[in-house]
């Protein structure tokens, strides 16, 4: 059974160091990693979503086992709780959308290299809402 939120919040994903894309998107930058980014980001984080953090011990798993473990974690937390957590952050900032951030460069490493994209696929399956990766606009 798919979950349909009353009002969908605009969502996206990106990496911490894509500052220009994050600022240009107008979305609220939100941390989804247990470790905080180091150095100057060029924007302020609007919050964090601990329910989406992968546990550090999972990082040593092979990619398939990591994906299974992370998806089982998301299932255990549940779409309703994650939707509520997203809504709290969004409402605190006037209903703005959210971009969920981690460290990996999926443009270089691939769509399946990162938990933020695993979350995006899981979220689409649960809610039908697409969660795009912020990308550099094409120069046409």
C-alpha positions as CSV (number, residue, x, y, z in Angstrom):
1,X,0.0,0.0,0.0
2,X,1.4,3.4,-1.0
3,X,1.4,6.3,1.3
4,X,0.2,9.6,0.0
5,X,1.0,12.7,2.1
6,X,-1.7,15.3,2.3
7,X,0.6,17.9,0.7
8,X,3.8,16.7,-0.9
9,X,6.9,18.7,0.0
10,X,9.3,19.3,-2.9
11,X,12.3,17.0,-2.4
12,X,15.7,16.6,-3.9
13,X,19.1,15.1,-3.2
14,X,22.6,16.3,-3.6
15,X,26.1,16.2,-2.2
16,X,27.3,18.7,0.5
17,X,29.8,20.4,-1.8
18,X,27.4,21.2,-4.6
19,X,26.9,24.6,-3.1
20,X,25.8,26.5,-6.2
21,X,23.2,23.9,-7.1
22,X,21.9,23.8,-3.6
23,X,21.6,27.6,-3.3
24,X,20.1,27.9,-6.8
25,X,17.5,25.2,-6.0
26,X,15.9,27.2,-3.3
27,X,15.4,24.0,-1.3
28,X,16.4,23.7,2.4
29,X,19.7,21.9,2.8
30,X,19.3,19.0,5.3
31,X,21.9,16.6,6.5
32,X,21.2,12.9,6.3
33,X,24.6,11.7,7.5
34,X,25.8,10.9,11.0
35,X,29.0,12.8,10.3
36,X,28.8,16.5,9.6
37,X,30.6,18.0,6.6
38,X,33.8,19.8,7.3
39,X,34.8,23.1,5.9
40,X,32.8,26.0,4.6
41,X,29.8,25.0,2.6
42,X,28.5,28.3,1.2
43,X,25.1,27.8,2.8
44,X,23.6,27.0,6.2
45,X,22.1,23.6,7.0
46,X,18.4,23.9,7.8
47,X,18.3,20.7,9.9
48,X,19.1,17.1,9.9
49,X,17.1,13.9,9.6
50,X,18.7,11.2,11.9
51,X,16.1,8.7,10.7
52,X,17.9,8.7,7.3
53,X,21.4,8.3,8.6
54,X,23.1,5.0,7.7
55,X,24.9,3.5,10.7
56,X,28.7,3.8,10.4
57,X,29.1,0.0,10.8
58,X,27.0,-0.5,7.6
59,X,29.6,1.5,5.5
60,X,32.0,-1.5,5.6
61,X,29.3,-3.8,4.0
62,X,29.5,-4.8,0.4
63,X,27.1,-2.6,-1.7
64,X,24.3,-5.1,-2.0
65,X,24.3,-5.9,1.7
66,X,24.5,-2.2,2.5
67,X,21.4,-1.5,0.3
68,X,19.4,-4.3,1.8
69,X,20.3,-3.2,5.4
70,X,19.6,0.5,4.6
71,X,16.2,-0.3,3.0
72,X,15.2,-2.6,5.9
73,X,16.1,0.4,8.2
74,X,13.8,2.7,6.2
75,X,11.0,0.2,6.3
76,X,11.4,-0.1,10.1
77,X,11.3,3.7,10.5
78,X,8.3,3.9,8.1
79,X,7.2,6.3,5.5
80,X,4.8,8.1,7.9
81,X,7.5,9.0,10.4
82,X,9.9,10.1,7.7
83,X,7.1,12.2,6.1
84,X,6.4,13.8,9.5
85,X,10.1,14.6,10.0
86,X,10.3,16.2,6.6
87,X,7.1,18.2,7.4
88,X,8.5,19.5,10.6
89,X,11.6,21.0,8.9
90,X,9.6,22.3,6.0
91,X,7.0,24.0,8.2
92,X,9.7,25.6,10.3
93,X,10.9,27.4,7.1
94,X,7.6,28.5,5.7
95,X,6.8,25.3,3.8
96,X,9.9,25.2,1.6
97,X,11.1,22.0,0.0
98,X,14.1,20.0,1.1
99,X,17.3,18.8,-0.4
100,X,18.8,15.9,1.4
101,X,22.6,15.9,1.5
102,X,25.4,13.4,1.9
103,X,29.0,13.1,0.8
104,X,29.1,10.9,-2.4
105,X,29.5,12.3,-5.9
106,X,26.9,10.1,-7.7
107,X,27.7,11.8,-11.0
108,X,31.1,10.2,-10.8
109,X,30.3,7.0,-8.8
110,X,26.8,6.1,-10.2
111,X,23.2,6.2,-9.0
112,X,23.7,3.1,-6.8
113,X,26.7,4.4,-4.9
114,X,24.9,6.3,-2.3
115,X,22.3,6.0,0.4
116,X,20.6,9.3,-0.6
117,X,19.7,7.8,-3.9
118,X,18.6,4.5,-2.3
119,X,16.3,6.7,-0.1
120,X,15.0,8.4,-3.3
121,X,14.2,5.1,-4.9
122,X,12.5,3.8,-1.7
123,X,10.5,7.0,-1.3
124,X,9.2,6.8,-4.9
125,X,8.2,3.2,-4.3
126,X,6.4,4.1,-1.1
127,X,4.8,7.4,-2.2
128,X,5.1,7.7,-6.0
129,X,6.9,11.0,-5.5
130,X,10.1,11.3,-7.5
131,X,13.1,12.7,-5.6
132,X,15.5,14.0,-8.2
133,X,19.2,14.6,-7.8
134,X,20.1,18.2,-8.3
135,X,22.0,18.5,-11.6
136,X,23.9,21.2,-13.4
137,X,21.4,22.7,-16.0
138,X,22.2,21.8,-19.6
139,X,23.6,24.6,-21.6
140,X,21.5,24.4,-24.7
